[in-house]
Amino acid sequence: MVRHLAGLLGGLILACTPATALDPSGIPPARDLRAESAAAAKAGMPLVVIYSRDDCKFCKAVKRDYLEPMSRHPRHRDRLVIREIRQDSEQALIAFGGEKTTHARFAADEKIKLVPVVAFYGPDGRQLAEPIVGARLPDFYQSYLDDGIDNARKKFAQR
């Protein structure tokens, strides 16, 4: 009986927990793009943003297999700022110019239609490199990310 009640309680907790809390990727949601991009720029890096949806298995794979391990890698640890913007979320967000918006509105303003998209931003909100649209070829995805970050860093340094 106690085990049955514990199972029901656990199911109720899961049903009431927001989907973002269940995402084990470890990529934090964007909250203040102006501050997050400034922190990235201070480290000499672009702000890396993954646009995703809760129902996108490719988004979860990109976060789990590439972005999260990259954020822990010694080459990028403590320098790379990666954030997630959920195309299907009304979570509050401060945009690059300081205006209040939501994840969904910001993604629409950026003309994000298909996900995943990984974009590379400077502190002024301009994209510094070509975004990676879709999951592409898994064998080369890490190279796409490395190239995007390197190209964005070079463009940032030229400013």
Protein Blocks (a to p, Z undefined) as FASTA:
>chain_A
ZZmmmmmmmmmmmmmpcfklmpmnlpacdfblmlmmmmmmmnopacddddddfklmklmm
mmmmmmmmmmmpmklgokaccddddfkbcbdcddfkopacdfklmmmmnopabdcddddd
dfkopafbdcdedjkjfklmmmmmmmmmmmmmmmmmmZZ
